[in-house]
Amino acid sequence: MPESLETPDDRIALLIDADNSPVSKIDFIISELASYGVVNIRRAYGNWVKRGLAGWTKRLHDHAIEPVQMFDMVKGKNGTDMRLLVDAMDMLNTKDVDTFALVSSDCDFTPLCTRLRADGKQVIGFGGQNTPDPFVNACTRFLYLDDPSESDEQKKRRRSSGNQLKGNTKLVDILRNAVDAAADEDGWASLGPVGSHISNQGPFDHRTYGYSKLSDLFQAIDLFEVKKVKNGSHNIFRVRKK
């Protein structure tokens, strides 16, 4: 999320493709969504009689997630994707939902994302590093679910270096354009509007590059000046191009 002082109040529907999602990350998913608003609808889809989903069945009650049962119609096909899609469209037309959170690595949900966004809804995707680009790009924001066995030290080593960041032309262009769009007459831009401009362009999350804050990413890339400014009782970050 962009660094902001706004109180999150979105009404959120969380829809989980349990067949293609790690139960070990459910705490992270719920915590992340709390940054956007209240998750009023919580559903997980799968064939719950299968042993492979036993881990999920143990965690559903912890987070008040409703299990939606889909038996196999033929071997290996249980219609989970179609049921999730139908439910999402029903919610779009009958429920007061601002944000849809889709947990899956399956690009079959790409048309659903584009349809939801066409109606002005925010779509937050969660999936593995193997998630196809069309699904990732169709989301308003997409967060990769790290390997649950990855240690803090491994995550730190995975962080992109300053040189790697500067070598990423697409990333540099996104950051520069956002700063230009939000800059005042002196070239300084507050990080909140910068983050919002970046989010409006497409799915982006600074944590993808190993940085817990957007300000840390700007500092690491070393193509921008970053300063902390006192604003009443709190500090804000401002950036401008060097």
Residue pairs with C-beta under 8 A, 6 or more apart in sequence:
1 35
1 36
1 195
2 191
2 192
2 194
2 195
2 196
2 198
2 199
2 214
3 191
3 192
3 195
3 213
3 214
3 215
3 236
3 237
4 192
4 195
4 196
5 192
5 234
8 34
8 35
8 36
8 37
9 37
9 38
10 36
10 37
10 38
10 98
10 99
10 122
11 37
11 38
11 40
11 96
11 97
11 98
11 99
12 33
12 36
12 37
12 38
12 39
12 40
12 41
12 97
12 98
12 99
12 100
12 101
13 39
13 40
13 41
13 43
13 88
13 91
13 95
13 97
13 99
13 100
13 101
14 29
14 30
14 33
14 39
14 41
14 42
14 43
14 65
14 101
14 103
15 41
15 43
15 45
15 84
15 87
15 88
15 100
15 101
15 102
15 103
16 43
16 44
16 45
16 65
16 103
16 104
17 45
17 46
17 80
17 81
17 84
17 102
17 103
17 104
17 106
17 109
18 44
18 45
18 46
18 53
18 56
18 80
19 45
19 46
19 47
19 52
19 53
19 78
19 80
20 104
20 105
20 106
20 127
21 103
21 104
21 105
21 126
21 127
21 145
22 128
22 145
22 148
23 55
23 56
23 58
23 59
24 55
24 148
25 126
25 145
25 146
25 148
26 59
26 62
26 63
26 65
28 145
29 101
29 103
29 126
29 145
30 39
30 63
32 124
32 126
32 143
33 39
33 101
33 124
36 99
36 122
36 124
37 98
37 99
39 101
40 97
41 91
41 95
41 97
42 63
42 64
42 65
42 66
43 65
43 66
43 67
43 68
43 84
43 87
44 56
44 60
44 65
44 66
44 67
44 68
45 68
45 70
45 80
45 83
45 84
46 53
46 56
46 67
46 68
46 69
46 70
46 78
46 80
47 53
47 69
47 70
47 71
47 72
47 78
47 80
48 56
48 57
48 67
48 69
49 71
56 67
57 67
59 65
60 66
60 67
68 83
68 84
68 87
70 78
70 79
70 80
70 83
71 78
72 78
73 79
81 106
81 108
81 109
84 102
84 109
85 109
85 112
88 100
88 102
88 112
88 116
89 112
89 115
91 97
91 100
92 115
92 116
92 119
92 121
97 121
98 121
98 122
99 121
99 122
99 123
99 124
100 116
100 121
100 122
100 123
100 124
101 123
101 124
101 125
101 126
102 109
102 112
102 113
102 123
102 124
102 125
102 126
102 139
103 125
103 126
103 127
104 125
104 126
104 127
104 135
105 127
105 128
105 130
105 131
105 135
106 127
106 135
107 131
107 132
107 134
107 135
109 135
110 132
110 134
110 135
110 138
113 123
113 125
113 135
113 138
113 139
114 138
116 123
117 123
117 138
117 140
122 140
122 141
123 138
123 139
123 140
123 141
124 139
124 140
124 141
124 142
124 143
125 131
125 135
125 136
125 138
125 139
125 141
125 142
125 143
125 203
126 142
126 143
126 144
126 145
127 135
127 136
127 142
127 144
127 145
128 144
128 145
129 144
131 142
131 144
135 142
136 142
136 203
137 202
137 203
139 203
140 199
140 203
141 199
141 203
141 204
141 205
142 203
142 205
143 205
143 207
143 208
144 208
146 155
150 158
155 210
156 210
158 210
159 209
159 210
159 211
160 168
160 209
160 210
160 220
161 220
162 220
162 221
162 222
165 171
165 172
165 209
165 217
165 220
165 221
166 172
166 221
166 222
166 223
171 209
171 221
172 221
172 223
174 198
174 201
174 204
175 194
175 198
175 217
175 218
175 221
175 223
175 224
176 223
176 241
177 197
177 201
178 189
178 194
178 195
178 197
178 198
178 201
179 189
179 194
179 224
179 239
179 240
179 241
180 241
181 189
181 193
181 194
181 197
182 189
182 190
182 193
182 194
182 197
183 189
183 240
186 240
187 240
187 241
188 227
188 238
188 239
188 240
189 238
189 239
189 240
190 236
190 237
190 238
191 214
191 215
191 218
191 236
191 237
191 238
191 239
192 236
194 214
194 239
195 214
198 204
206 212
206 213
206 214
206 216
206 217
209 217
211 217
211 220
215 226
215 237
215 239
218 224
218 226
218 237
218 239
219 226
223 241
223 242
224 239
224 240
224 241
224 242
225 239
225 240
225 241
225 242
226 237
226 238
226 239
227 237
227 238
227 239
228 235
228 236
228 237
229 235
229 236
229 237
229 238
